[in-house]
Amino acid sequence: GAGVSQSPSNKVTEKGKDVELRCDPISGHTALYWYRQSLGQGLEFLIYFQGNSAPDKSGLPSDRFSAERTGGSVSTLTIQRTQQEDSAVYLCASSLEVVETQYFGPGTRLLVL
Amino acid sequence: SQQGEEDPQALSIQEGENATMNCSYKTSINNLQWYRQNSGRGLVHLILIRSNEREKHSGRLRVTLDTSKKSSSLLITASRAADTASYFCAAPRRGKIIFGKGTRLHILP
């Protein structure tokens, strides 16, 4: 079956602009996670959604970052007024249940000029 | 703070040799997961070991878990060039899965 997909694959934007990153999880997976990975670094947790529960936003680095998950499926990560330090690969993962095996998308590479 | 921390940060071995990577974590867990990442993009799940398991195998991979020491190890036997990648352990913490910074494994021809 289809895996996790993310779009766009690459995004170049100017400092101060808003960007939207999309994640399509595996159908039926109740948990969805967003991570950020800077060059050569580990994964930084951003936010996760589990079913209809309130999302855990504890990893979002600032109020410029927000995410939503519509209908328990597709998720969008929005970064407002982008800064150069936002440049990174943004990874999305989904799992059948929270804290179980995660299936990752290919990521969106964001470059803020 | 890191829930999972891998050791060493980097490892270079000759093709055919075994590679061992270690992971330490801080809080109690119900499972620990290992992932591989090629070329800085999506991660691929390797093995999930539950807290009541001590050892698990998958092909050339062997994972051990010692909950008393809060540590895990990943052994790759008979390494191949294709095993060159970054390897991450990940441990749940309050619903989140926290990743370490990874071990960069390089297999030399």
Backbone of each chain as ProteinMPNN parsed JSONL, in Angstrom:
{"seq_chain_A": "GAGVSQSPSNKVTEKGKDVELRCDPISGHTALYWYRQSLGQGLEFLIYFQGNSAPDKSGLPSDRFSAERTGGSVSTLTIQRTQQEDSAVYLCASSLEVVETQYFGPGTRLLVL", "coords_chain_A": {"N_chain_A": [[0.808, -1.19, 0.0], [0.216, 2.404, -0.116], [2.715, 4.563, 1.165], [3.762, 6.991, 3.62], [3.345, 10.247, 2.478], [4.83, 13.356, 1.502], [4.637, 16.82, 0.812], [5.732, 20.036, -0.4], [8.607, 18.415, -2.01], [10.899, 19.887, -1.928], [11.462, 23.21, -0.816], [11.999, 26.524, -1.416], [12.233, 29.629, 0.024], [11.711, 33.103, 0.784], [13.023, 34.997, 3.465], [10.728, 35.863, 5.97], [8.442, 35.188, 4.625], [5.465, 33.094, 4.568], [5.114, 29.545, 4.925], [3.7, 26.412, 3.916], [3.601, 23.065, 4.774], [2.896, 19.792, 3.764], [1.469, 16.69, 4.851], [0.621, 13.404, 4.123], [-0.632, 10.796, 5.766], [-0.32, 7.203, 6.367], [-3.18, 5.383, 5.538], [-5.577, 4.874, 8.046], [-3.832, 5.04, 10.147], [-3.579, 6.251, 13.384], [-1.955, 7.982, 14.75], [0.125, 10.819, 14.237], [3.138, 12.393, 13.509], [5.333, 15.219, 13.598], [8.619, 16.173, 12.769], [11.752, 17.925, 12.952], [14.797, 18.243, 11.252], [17.989, 19.339, 11.341], [20.941, 19.925, 9.37], [23.017, 17.155, 9.533], [22.222, 16.569, 12.087], [20.24, 15.161, 14.831], [16.785, 14.083, 15.124], [14.374, 16.484, 15.831], [11.676, 16.689, 17.881], [8.498, 18.0, 17.075], [5.564, 18.158, 17.053], [2.696, 16.127, 17.869], [-0.162, 14.25, 16.813], [-2.922, 12.435, 17.995], [-5.467, 10.463, 17.229], [-8.582, 11.801, 18.084], [-7.739, 13.371, 20.093], [-6.422, 16.266, 21.837], [-3.681, 17.859, 20.256], [-0.201, 17.281, 21.001], [1.743, 19.876, 21.47], [4.19, 20.493, 22.412], [6.765, 20.565, 21.394], [7.014, 22.557, 19.515], [8.927, 25.215, 18.292], [8.438, 27.98, 18.38], [5.839, 30.524, 18.41], [5.416, 30.976, 15.794], [5.139, 28.678, 14.5], [2.74, 26.274, 13.579], [0.313, 23.63, 13.476], [-2.071, 21.513, 11.929], [-4.503, 18.894, 11.783], [-6.612, 17.551, 9.609], [-9.744, 15.97, 9.642], [-8.694, 13.715, 10.799], [-6.712, 12.784, 9.167], [-4.924, 14.014, 6.733], [-2.234, 16.263, 7.362], [-1.094, 19.57, 8.03], [1.716, 21.557, 8.326], [2.47, 24.726, 9.32], [4.57, 27.471, 8.873], [5.053, 30.631, 9.894], [6.199, 33.821, 8.829], [8.917, 33.175, 8.064], [12.258, 32.376, 9.137], [15.847, 32.368, 8.707], [16.962, 30.412, 10.306], [15.042, 28.487, 10.304], [15.506, 26.816, 8.266], [15.748, 23.537, 7.244], [15.239, 19.942, 7.202], [11.987, 18.801, 7.151], [10.231, 16.324, 8.659], [7.677, 13.919, 8.486], [5.764, 11.486, 10.191], [3.804, 8.523, 10.589], [1.813, 6.339, 12.657], [0.248, 3.276, 13.69], [-0.7, 3.26, 16.3], [-0.073, 5.513, 19.01], [3.318, 5.845, 20.005], [4.119, 3.467, 18.872], [5.609, 1.593, 16.114], [6.98, 3.804, 13.754], [6.275, 5.215, 10.588], [7.939, 6.802, 8.135], [7.72, 9.727, 6.067], [9.277, 11.035, 3.034], [10.214, 13.527, 3.602], [10.403, 17.163, 3.678], [12.514, 19.454, 2.294], [13.434, 22.466, 3.469], [14.465, 25.666, 2.599], [15.406, 28.733, 3.674], [15.961, 31.839, 2.469]], "CA_chain_A": [[0.0, 0.0, 0.0], [0.943, 3.658, -0.171], [3.361, 4.977, 2.396], [3.557, 8.382, 3.996], [3.852, 11.166, 1.462], [4.976, 14.741, 1.932], [4.823, 17.778, -0.278], [6.592, 19.69, -1.528], [9.861, 17.755, -1.653], [11.819, 20.974, -1.641], [10.832, 24.522, -0.811], [12.894, 27.657, -1.196], [11.406, 30.794, 0.288], [12.427, 34.271, 1.285], [12.813, 35.33, 4.863], [9.529, 36.651, 6.219], [7.271, 34.599, 3.972], [4.845, 31.941, 5.224], [5.149, 28.302, 4.148], [2.852, 25.308, 4.361], [4.134, 21.75, 4.438], [1.774, 18.852, 3.842], [1.779, 15.286, 5.118], [-0.456, 12.436, 3.962], [-0.199, 9.601, 6.489], [-0.864, 5.928, 5.92], [-4.592, 5.289, 5.877], [-5.865, 4.072, 9.226], [-2.919, 5.354, 11.243], [-4.211, 7.244, 14.243], [-0.963, 8.924, 15.273], [0.913, 11.524, 13.223], [4.198, 13.164, 14.152], [6.199, 16.104, 12.816], [9.955, 16.365, 13.292], [12.638, 18.791, 12.18], [16.173, 17.755, 11.296], [18.989, 20.215, 10.744], [22.0, 19.185, 8.694], [23.907, 16.371, 10.374], [21.73, 16.48, 13.459], [19.166, 14.21, 15.085], [15.42, 14.551, 14.888], [13.785, 17.319, 16.876], [10.218, 16.526, 17.92], [7.744, 19.249, 16.989], [4.166, 18.032, 17.46], [2.054, 14.897, 17.421], [-1.614, 14.121, 16.869], [-3.37, 11.065, 18.275], [-6.912, 10.367, 17.118], [-9.309, 13.05, 18.277], [-7.207, 14.073, 21.269], [-5.71, 17.515, 21.588], [-2.299, 17.562, 19.874], [0.903, 17.645, 21.892], [2.49, 20.902, 20.746], [5.267, 20.913, 23.303], [8.038, 20.709, 20.701], [7.034, 23.678, 18.57], [9.962, 26.136, 18.788], [7.928, 29.339, 18.593], [4.433, 30.669, 17.997], [5.335, 31.078, 14.334], [4.878, 27.317, 14.025], [1.454, 25.703, 13.94], [-0.027, 22.462, 12.667], [-3.415, 20.988, 12.092], [-4.764, 17.625, 11.124], [-8.025, 17.608, 9.243], [-10.439, 14.705, 9.465], [-7.885, 12.603, 11.283], [-5.856, 12.254, 8.115], [-3.891, 14.917, 6.235], [-1.766, 17.284, 8.288], [-0.355, 20.693, 7.46], [2.583, 22.317, 9.236], [2.615, 26.087, 8.808], [5.581, 28.326, 9.488], [4.801, 32.022, 9.522], [7.334, 34.772, 8.902], [10.079, 32.282, 8.143], [13.59, 32.88, 9.445], [16.878, 31.511, 8.141], [17.196, 29.254, 11.173], [13.998, 27.487, 10.051], [15.982, 25.936, 7.206], [15.938, 22.177, 7.768], [14.34, 18.96, 6.611], [10.827, 18.565, 8.005], [9.823, 14.937, 8.468], [6.393, 13.51, 9.03], [5.665, 10.044, 10.387], [2.529, 8.083, 11.147], [1.846, 5.011, 13.261], [-1.083, 2.749, 14.004], [-1.002, 3.791, 17.619], [1.012, 6.342, 19.512], [4.562, 5.222, 20.49], [4.443, 2.253, 18.145], [6.492, 1.777, 14.963], [6.663, 4.961, 12.935], [6.563, 5.133, 9.158], [8.307, 8.162, 7.781], [7.695, 10.241, 4.711], [10.603, 11.388, 2.525], [10.635, 14.825, 4.119], [10.428, 18.396, 2.876], [13.726, 20.236, 2.577], [13.092, 23.894, 3.443], [15.589, 26.602, 2.602], [14.955, 30.118, 3.821], [17.048, 32.723, 2.036]], "C_chain_A": [[0.849, 1.25, 0.0], [1.54, 3.968, 1.187], [2.988, 6.394, 2.728], [4.123, 9.271, 2.885], [3.888, 12.581, 2.019], [5.16, 15.616, 0.7], [4.952, 19.188, 0.281], [7.834, 18.934, -1.07], [10.888, 18.782, -1.226], [11.063, 22.292, -1.692], [11.895, 25.57, -0.506], [12.017, 28.884, -1.019], [12.28, 31.944, 0.795], [12.079, 34.509, 2.749], [11.575, 36.217, 5.007], [8.266, 36.1, 5.576], [6.734, 33.436, 4.799], [4.974, 30.721, 4.318], [4.208, 27.275, 4.77], [3.442, 24.008, 3.867], [3.023, 20.728, 4.691], [2.266, 17.435, 4.091], [0.511, 14.453, 4.945], [-0.031, 11.14, 4.635], [-0.751, 8.332, 5.849], [-2.306, 5.828, 6.415], [-4.79, 4.391, 7.092], [-4.935, 4.325, 10.393], [-3.501, 6.496, 12.075], [-3.238, 8.307, 14.739], [-0.153, 9.525, 14.128], [1.882, 12.461, 13.928], [4.883, 14.075, 13.136], [7.529, 16.254, 13.547], [10.694, 17.349, 12.396], [14.055, 18.243, 12.35], [17.08, 18.74, 10.586], [20.135, 19.364, 10.24], [22.901, 18.475, 9.694], [23.458, 16.185, 11.806], [20.669, 15.387, 13.595], [17.819, 14.826, 14.801], [14.916, 15.325, 16.097], [12.282, 17.184, 16.813], [9.542, 17.888, 17.867], [6.346, 19.1, 17.59], [3.674, 16.648, 17.097], [0.558, 14.958, 17.67], [-1.941, 12.655, 17.141], [-4.896, 11.07, 18.253], [-7.562, 11.736, 17.228], [-8.812, 13.844, 19.481], [-6.541, 15.374, 20.866], [-4.257, 17.197, 21.253], [-1.315, 17.98, 20.963], [1.813, 18.59, 21.118], [3.775, 21.291, 21.458], [6.609, 21.124, 22.604], [8.111, 21.872, 19.731], [7.965, 24.761, 19.1], [9.495, 27.559, 19.038], [6.488, 29.412, 18.124], [4.309, 30.919, 16.503], [4.986, 29.731, 13.72], [3.493, 26.862, 14.491], [1.196, 24.506, 13.036], [-1.465, 22.089, 12.928], [-3.523, 19.66, 11.355], [-6.267, 17.566, 10.869], [-8.589, 16.211, 9.053], [-9.64, 13.499, 9.909], [-6.953, 12.031, 10.24], [-4.745, 13.244, 7.781], [-3.525, 15.954, 7.292], [-0.984, 18.347, 7.534], [0.432, 21.368, 8.576], [2.805, 23.683, 8.601], [3.686, 26.828, 9.598], [5.35, 29.739, 8.986], [6.09, 32.829, 9.662], [8.66, 34.005, 9.046], [11.38, 33.044, 8.401], [14.618, 31.911, 8.864], [17.124, 30.277, 8.996], [16.108, 28.193, 11.053], [14.425, 26.512, 8.96], [16.339, 24.579, 7.786], [15.125, 21.227, 6.898], [13.222, 18.697, 7.615], [10.26, 17.189, 7.657], [8.491, 14.681, 9.161], [6.405, 11.987, 9.164], [4.279, 9.717, 10.913], [2.692, 6.684, 11.731], [0.426, 4.589, 13.607], [-1.583, 3.29, 15.337], [0.185, 4.629, 18.068], [2.083, 5.462, 20.143], [4.842, 3.849, 19.893], [5.323, 2.591, 16.936], [6.039, 2.937, 14.094], [7.091, 4.733, 11.495], [6.746, 6.561, 8.67], [8.053, 8.47, 6.311], [9.101, 10.635, 4.304], [11.098, 12.748, 3.004], [10.465, 15.957, 3.131], [11.68, 19.161, 3.286], [13.388, 21.705, 2.388], [14.354, 24.727, 3.525], [15.035, 28.015, 2.646], [16.131, 31.039, 3.503], [16.99, 34.079, 2.732]], "O_chain_A": [[2.073, 1.17, 0.105], [0.948, 3.674, 2.225], [2.023, 6.94, 2.194], [5.243, 9.063, 2.419], [3.094, 12.952, 2.883], [5.751, 15.211, -0.301], [4.357, 19.509, 1.31], [8.086, 18.825, 0.13], [11.647, 18.57, -0.281], [10.15, 22.473, -2.497], [12.587, 25.512, 0.51], [11.142, 29.141, -1.846], [13.434, 31.752, 1.178], [10.961, 34.243, 3.19], [11.397, 37.186, 4.27], [7.155, 36.493, 5.933], [7.447, 32.864, 5.624], [4.948, 30.844, 3.094], [3.961, 27.273, 5.976], [3.748, 23.862, 2.684], [2.311, 20.794, 5.693], [3.327, 17.032, 3.614], [-0.53, 14.748, 5.533], [0.848, 10.447, 4.124], [-1.547, 8.388, 4.911], [-2.605, 6.149, 7.565], [-4.244, 3.29, 7.16], [-5.205, 3.882, 11.509], [-3.863, 7.551, 11.554], [-3.65, 9.408, 15.105], [0.207, 8.833, 13.176], [1.502, 13.218, 14.82], [4.995, 13.734, 11.958], [7.573, 16.435, 14.764], [10.318, 17.577, 11.246], [14.455, 17.836, 13.441], [16.96, 18.953, 9.379], [20.282, 18.209, 10.641], [23.475, 19.1, 10.585], [24.217, 15.702, 12.645], [20.257, 14.774, 12.61], [17.721, 15.947, 14.302], [15.022, 14.87, 17.236], [11.669, 17.525, 15.801], [9.971, 18.824, 18.542], [5.982, 19.822, 18.519], [4.159, 16.047, 16.138], [0.079, 15.616, 18.594], [-1.314, 11.752, 16.586], [-5.536, 11.616, 19.152], [-7.16, 12.695, 16.568], [-9.395, 14.866, 19.843], [-6.15, 15.563, 19.714], [-3.655, 16.344, 21.905], [-1.568, 18.904, 21.736], [2.555, 18.171, 20.23], [4.38, 22.314, 21.136], [7.494, 21.783, 23.149], [9.177, 22.145, 19.179], [7.814, 25.189, 20.245], [10.103, 28.275, 19.835], [5.976, 28.474, 17.512], [3.196, 31.06, 15.996], [4.586, 29.654, 12.559], [3.125, 27.046, 15.651], [1.788, 24.384, 11.964], [-2.003, 22.321, 14.011], [-2.753, 19.355, 10.445], [-7.074, 17.534, 11.798], [-7.986, 15.372, 8.384], [-9.881, 12.384, 9.447], [-6.451, 10.918, 10.397], [-3.733, 13.299, 8.48], [-4.384, 16.455, 8.017], [-0.308, 18.068, 6.544], [-0.112, 21.705, 9.627], [3.276, 23.777, 7.468], [3.699, 26.81, 10.829], [5.442, 30.004, 7.788], [6.941, 32.544, 10.504], [9.402, 34.175, 10.013], [11.57, 34.175, 7.955], [14.291, 30.762, 8.565], [17.457, 29.214, 8.473], [16.23, 27.114, 11.633], [13.771, 25.489, 8.755], [17.142, 24.486, 8.714], [14.419, 21.648, 5.983], [13.48, 18.405, 8.783], [9.865, 16.928, 6.521], [8.229, 15.163, 10.263], [6.992, 11.291, 8.336], [3.654, 10.528, 11.597], [3.595, 5.94, 11.348], [-0.467, 5.415, 13.791], [-2.73, 3.716, 15.471], [1.299, 4.473, 17.569], [1.768, 4.439, 20.751], [5.726, 3.14, 20.374], [5.73, 3.739, 16.761], [4.864, 3.043, 13.741], [8.132, 4.134, 11.225], [5.853, 7.402, 8.773], [8.154, 7.605, 5.442], [10.022, 10.582, 5.119], [12.27, 13.081, 2.83], [10.393, 15.749, 1.919], [11.882, 19.473, 4.459], [13.089, 22.14, 1.276], [15.199, 24.527, 4.397], [14.289, 28.433, 1.761], [17.158, 31.017, 4.182], [17.833, 34.939, 2.479]]}, "seq_chain_B": "SQQGEEDPQALSIQEGENATMNCSYKTSINNLQWYRQNSGRGLVHLILIRSNEREKHSGRLRVTLDTSKKSSSLLITASRAADTASYFCAAPRRGKIIFGKGTRLHILP", "coords_chain_B": {"N_chain_B": [[15.869, 17.545, 26.485], [17.7, 14.574, 25.687], [16.069, 11.524, 25.099], [16.901, 9.18, 24.004], [20.229, 8.285, 23.478], [22.843, 7.793, 21.299], [25.793, 5.828, 20.892], [28.848, 4.867, 19.409], [29.294, 8.285, 18.12], [30.173, 8.246, 15.549], [31.253, 5.703, 13.291], [33.557, 3.675, 11.675], [34.085, 0.875, 9.729], [35.529, -2.128, 8.3], [34.237, -3.68, 5.392], [32.306, -6.567, 5.891], [32.967, -6.912, 8.515], [31.627, -6.838, 11.898], [29.283, -4.478, 13.233], [28.673, -2.517, 16.042], [26.381, -0.64, 17.836], [25.405, 1.537, 20.436], [22.821, 2.501, 22.748], [21.511, 4.717, 25.094], [19.028, 5.497, 27.501], [16.719, 7.548, 29.398], [14.278, 7.471, 30.956], [11.687, 5.203, 32.128], [10.482, 2.812, 29.786], [8.155, 1.431, 27.362], [8.788, 0.348, 25.015], [11.564, 0.185, 22.688], [13.001, 1.629, 19.857], [14.706, 1.139, 16.758], [16.084, 2.869, 14.001], [17.019, 3.488, 10.575], [18.722, 5.831, 8.517], [19.198, 7.033, 5.347], [21.051, 9.299, 3.386], [20.031, 11.627, 4.597], [17.236, 11.859, 4.465], [13.985, 10.406, 4.676], [13.354, 8.208, 7.482], [13.875, 4.722, 8.082], [12.218, 2.099, 9.593], [13.74, -0.318, 11.675], [13.854, -2.27, 13.882], [11.681, -2.969, 16.578], [11.779, -3.289, 19.988], [10.33, -4.664, 22.832], [9.699, -3.831, 26.296], [9.644, -6.124, 27.81], [11.198, -7.872, 26.501], [14.405, -9.239, 25.804], [16.142, -9.665, 23.757], [16.252, -9.416, 20.224], [15.936, -10.453, 16.839], [16.547, -9.708, 13.403], [17.102, -10.698, 10.371], [20.328, -9.793, 9.521], [20.52, -8.239, 11.706], [20.737, -7.61, 15.188], [19.231, -6.887, 18.177], [19.567, -5.847, 21.5], [18.199, -5.4, 24.772], [18.509, -3.867, 27.856], [16.85, -3.26, 30.529], [17.433, -2.669, 33.141], [19.791, -1.302, 33.065], [19.038, 0.653, 31.446], [19.624, 0.637, 28.664], [20.433, -0.143, 25.235], [21.494, -2.162, 22.477], [22.552, -2.284, 19.078], [23.43, -4.614, 16.774], [25.054, -5.186, 13.789], [25.697, -7.709, 11.679], [28.286, -9.081, 9.578], [28.874, -6.823, 7.8], [27.859, -4.691, 5.048], [28.471, -2.639, 2.148], [26.119, -1.285, 1.623], [25.078, -0.875, 4.105], [26.004, 1.48, 5.044], [25.066, 4.342, 6.636], [23.038, 6.474, 8.746], [22.197, 5.649, 12.072], [19.559, 5.478, 14.325], [18.353, 5.432, 17.66], [15.219, 5.291, 19.321], [13.036, 6.329, 21.823], [10.006, 6.095, 23.643], [8.422, 8.798, 25.357], [6.202, 10.012, 27.444], [4.159, 9.765, 25.496], [5.364, 10.895, 23.314], [7.87, 10.2, 20.835], [11.169, 10.106, 21.254], [14.118, 10.896, 19.652], [17.586, 9.997, 19.423], [20.791, 11.522, 18.596], [22.015, 9.97, 16.777], [24.114, 7.442, 15.204], [26.678, 7.605, 12.93], [27.399, 5.41, 10.517], [29.986, 4.054, 8.627], [30.881, 1.994, 6.05], [33.738, 0.557, 4.99], [35.285, -0.263, 1.881]], "CA_chain_B": [[16.919, 16.574, 26.77], [17.592, 13.392, 24.868], [15.602, 10.294, 25.723], [17.825, 8.17, 23.517], [21.527, 8.811, 23.048], [23.62, 6.734, 20.684], [27.241, 5.829, 21.067], [29.558, 6.134, 19.209], [28.679, 9.218, 17.186], [30.574, 7.825, 14.211], [31.917, 4.404, 13.299], [33.998, 3.21, 10.364], [34.578, -0.502, 9.802], [35.736, -2.782, 7.017], [33.138, -4.534, 4.921], [32.399, -7.929, 6.399], [33.071, -6.892, 9.979], [30.394, -6.54, 12.629], [29.176, -3.118, 13.774], [27.843, -2.437, 17.237], [26.015, 0.703, 18.27], [24.734, 1.506, 21.726], [21.837, 3.543, 23.012], [21.097, 4.838, 26.491], [17.828, 6.318, 27.654], [16.628, 8.076, 30.761], [13.095, 7.114, 31.733], [11.122, 3.888, 31.837], [9.884, 2.736, 28.458], [7.489, 0.166, 27.055], [9.511, -0.22, 23.885], [12.647, 0.995, 22.149], [12.983, 1.426, 18.412], [15.893, 1.5, 15.988], [15.801, 3.315, 12.648], [18.148, 3.809, 9.704], [18.465, 6.948, 7.625], [20.138, 7.236, 4.248], [21.028, 10.567, 2.645], [19.361, 12.716, 5.282], [15.809, 11.991, 4.21], [13.121, 9.644, 5.567], [13.906, 7.11, 8.257], [13.289, 3.407, 7.876], [12.171, 1.345, 10.826], [14.486, -1.572, 11.662], [13.39, -3.207, 14.904], [11.067, -2.486, 17.821], [11.919, -4.288, 21.05], [9.476, -4.272, 23.952], [10.402, -3.81, 27.567], [9.722, -7.466, 28.383], [12.082, -8.655, 25.647], [15.825, -8.974, 26.054], [16.899, -9.747, 22.512], [15.411, -9.602, 19.05], [16.73, -10.587, 15.632], [15.916, -9.511, 12.105], [18.154, -10.86, 9.37], [21.67, -9.583, 10.063], [20.41, -7.305, 12.827], [20.418, -8.153, 16.501], [19.037, -5.814, 19.147], [19.403, -6.257, 22.884], [17.652, -4.375, 25.659], [18.754, -4.084, 29.274], [16.056, -2.218, 31.178], [18.041, -2.306, 34.422], [20.835, -0.326, 32.748], [18.444, 1.62, 30.514], [20.492, 0.67, 27.489], [20.141, -1.065, 24.15], [22.546, -2.202, 21.474], [22.226, -2.772, 17.741], [24.555, -5.294, 16.143], [24.902, -5.536, 12.38], [26.723, -8.699, 11.373], [28.741, -9.209, 8.189], [28.44, -5.55, 7.216], [27.948, -4.487, 3.601], [28.542, -1.231, 1.765], [24.769, -0.713, 1.687], [24.743, -0.563, 5.496], [26.449, 2.845, 5.325], [23.877, 5.14, 6.93], [22.949, 6.896, 10.146], [21.31, 4.769, 12.82], [18.979, 6.187, 15.457], [17.44, 4.77, 18.565], [14.109, 6.174, 19.687], [12.339, 5.81, 22.994], [8.817, 6.881, 23.982], [8.39, 9.566, 26.593], [4.908, 10.707, 27.587], [3.427, 9.784, 24.236], [6.231, 11.308, 22.219], [9.01, 9.321, 20.585], [12.324, 10.995, 21.252], [15.246, 10.313, 18.936], [18.933, 10.45, 19.706], [21.46, 12.226, 17.498], [22.399, 8.985, 15.787], [25.474, 6.971, 14.937], [26.963, 7.565, 11.492], [28.169, 4.204, 10.209], [30.58, 4.045, 7.296], [31.469, 0.699, 5.739], [34.866, 0.742, 4.076], [35.414, -1.4, 0.948]], "C_chain_B": [[16.663, 15.323, 25.95], [17.008, 12.248, 25.678], [16.505, 9.16, 25.293], [19.118, 8.836, 23.075], [22.366, 7.667, 22.541], [25.108, 6.933, 20.927], [27.804, 4.686, 20.235], [28.802, 7.066, 18.271], [28.993, 8.827, 15.753], [31.376, 6.54, 14.321], [32.282, 4.023, 11.875], [34.582, 1.811, 10.528], [34.76, -1.051, 8.406], [34.51, -3.627, 6.67], [33.373, -5.961, 5.402], [32.517, -8.004, 7.911], [31.7, -6.622, 10.596], [30.436, -5.119, 13.18], [28.237, -3.132, 14.964], [27.624, -0.983, 17.622], [25.215, 0.586, 19.554], [23.811, 2.693, 21.898], [21.526, 3.543, 24.502], [19.892, 5.763, 26.56], [17.621, 6.617, 29.13], [15.453, 7.537, 31.567], [12.596, 5.731, 31.348], [10.401, 3.913, 30.496], [9.062, 1.46, 28.33], [8.034, -0.448, 25.775], [10.643, 0.704, 23.483], [12.769, 0.625, 20.679], [14.314, 1.852, 17.79], [15.472, 1.807, 14.554], [17.102, 3.549, 11.902], [17.752, 4.963, 8.8], [19.591, 7.04, 6.604], [19.949, 8.636, 3.695], [20.174, 11.641, 3.28], [17.888, 12.889, 4.979], [15.027, 11.068, 5.155], [13.82, 8.506, 6.27], [13.155, 5.826, 7.966], [13.354, 2.647, 9.189], [12.919, 0.025, 10.675], [13.875, -2.585, 12.617], [12.741, -2.425, 16.045], [11.202, -3.6, 18.84], [11.136, -3.789, 22.258], [10.218, -4.474, 25.27], [10.515, -5.189, 28.205], [10.563, -8.414, 27.521], [13.525, -8.276, 25.934], [16.634, -8.955, 24.767], [15.916, -9.982, 21.373], [16.296, -9.61, 17.807], [15.877, -10.262, 14.42], [17.007, -9.572, 11.056], [19.525, -10.74, 10.006], [21.678, -8.637, 11.261], [20.072, -8.041, 14.111], [20.352, -6.986, 17.474], [18.889, -6.436, 20.526], [18.864, -5.087, 23.692], [17.915, -4.778, 27.098], [18.037, -2.963, 30.028], [16.655, -1.8, 32.52], [19.13, -1.255, 34.219], [20.305, 0.776, 31.834], [19.348, 1.766, 29.282], [20.064, -0.396, 26.488], [21.336, -1.063, 23.211], [21.99, -2.765, 20.179], [23.495, -3.353, 17.152], [24.193, -5.598, 14.703], [26.034, -6.494, 12.051], [27.055, -8.682, 9.886], [28.36, -7.97, 7.383], [28.707, -5.484, 5.707], [28.016, -2.997, 3.329], [27.185, -0.545, 1.913], [24.333, -0.394, 3.116], [25.219, 0.833, 5.897], [25.231, 3.746, 5.457], [24.029, 5.7, 8.34], [21.907, 6.03, 10.839], [20.863, 5.505, 14.089], [18.22, 5.221, 16.358], [16.377, 5.792, 18.972], [13.335, 5.531, 20.819], [11.136, 6.693, 23.302], [8.997, 7.619, 25.302], [7.116, 10.389, 26.586], [4.214, 10.856, 26.227], [4.259, 10.206, 23.053], [7.302, 10.235, 22.019], [10.216, 10.221, 20.378], [13.511, 10.259, 20.644], [16.567, 10.854, 19.472], [19.522, 11.14, 18.494], [22.014, 11.26, 16.464], [23.857, 8.601, 15.777], [25.651, 6.925, 13.426], [27.911, 6.396, 11.232], [28.678, 4.283, 8.78], [31.281, 2.707, 7.087], [32.535, 0.915, 4.67], [35.027, -0.482, 3.179], [36.675, -2.204, 1.204]], "O_chain_B": [[15.526, 15.05, 25.564], [17.409, 12.026, 26.821], [16.844, 8.285, 26.09], [19.091, 9.846, 22.372], [22.586, 6.685, 23.249], [25.594, 8.044, 21.136], [27.273, 3.58, 20.338], [27.785, 6.681, 17.694], [28.186, 9.044, 14.849], [32.083, 6.311, 15.303], [31.438, 4.042, 10.979], [35.462, 1.588, 11.36], [34.217, -0.514, 7.441], [33.851, -4.199, 7.538], [34.484, -6.487, 5.331], [32.208, -9.03, 8.517], [30.752, -6.235, 9.912], [31.499, -4.619, 13.548], [27.141, -3.69, 14.901], [28.57, -0.2, 17.719], [24.442, -0.355, 19.734], [23.991, 3.743, 21.282], [21.303, 2.488, 25.096], [19.762, 6.696, 25.767], [18.259, 6.02, 29.997], [15.614, 7.183, 32.735], [13.038, 5.158, 30.352], [9.787, 4.913, 30.124], [9.248, 0.517, 29.1], [7.781, -1.616, 25.479], [10.681, 1.866, 23.888], [12.654, -0.543, 20.307], [14.955, 2.8, 18.244], [14.634, 1.12, 13.969], [18.15, 3.777, 12.506], [16.603, 5.067, 8.37], [20.77, 7.115, 6.951], [18.821, 9.106, 3.55], [19.638, 12.494, 2.572], [17.338, 13.965, 5.213], [15.381, 10.961, 6.329], [14.755, 7.908, 5.739], [11.966, 5.836, 7.647], [14.408, 2.559, 9.82], [12.759, -0.674, 9.674], [13.428, -3.649, 12.191], [13.208, -1.35, 16.42], [10.786, -4.731, 18.587], [11.265, -2.632, 22.658], [11.221, -5.185, 25.342], [11.382, -5.409, 29.051], [10.626, -9.614, 27.787], [13.824, -7.129, 26.265], [17.681, -8.311, 24.689], [14.894, -10.65, 21.533], [17.279, -8.873, 17.727], [14.67, -10.499, 14.397], [17.754, -8.611, 10.871], [19.856, -11.49, 10.924], [22.743, -8.281, 11.766], [19.25, -8.957, 14.134], [21.291, -6.197, 17.584], [18.177, -7.425, 20.702], [19.055, -3.927, 23.33], [17.587, -5.89, 27.513], [18.557, -1.854, 30.147], [16.407, -0.688, 32.985], [19.365, -0.418, 35.091], [21.027, 1.712, 31.49], [19.768, 2.865, 28.919], [19.431, -1.394, 26.833], [22.094, -0.095, 23.151], [21.088, -3.603, 20.177], [24.512, -2.669, 17.045], [23.152, -6.194, 14.428], [27.205, -6.126, 12.137], [26.227, -8.321, 9.05], [27.616, -8.057, 6.407], [29.622, -6.113, 5.177], [27.66, -2.186, 4.184], [27.108, 0.627, 2.282], [23.326, 0.286, 3.317], [24.873, 1.317, 6.975], [24.456, 3.898, 4.513], [25.013, 5.435, 9.03], [20.865, 5.715, 10.265], [21.676, 6.073, 14.819], [17.536, 4.314, 15.886], [16.618, 6.999, 18.964], [13.02, 4.342, 20.781], [11.237, 7.918, 23.229], [9.636, 7.126, 26.232], [6.975, 11.34, 25.818], [3.748, 11.937, 25.866], [3.91, 9.914, 21.91], [7.597, 9.462, 22.929], [10.265, 11.003, 19.429], [13.861, 9.154, 21.061], [16.66, 12.0, 19.911], [18.844, 11.325, 17.484], [22.439, 11.682, 15.388], [24.719, 9.328, 16.272], [24.871, 6.285, 12.722], [29.062, 6.395, 11.667], [27.919, 4.541, 7.845], [32.169, 2.335, 7.855], [32.245, 1.401, 3.577], [34.921, -1.614, 3.652], [36.931, -3.188, 0.509]]}, "name": "protein", "num_of_chains": 2, "seq": "GAGVSQSPSNKVTEKGKDVELRCDPISGHTALYWYRQSLGQGLEFLIYFQGNSAPDKSGLPSDRFSAERTGGSVSTLTIQRTQQEDSAVYLCASSLEVVETQYFGPGTRLLVLSQQGEEDPQALSIQEGENATMNCSYKTSINNLQWYRQNSGRGLVHLILIRSNEREKHSGRLRVTLDTSKKSSSLLITASRAADTASYFCAAPRRGKIIFGKGTRLHILP"}
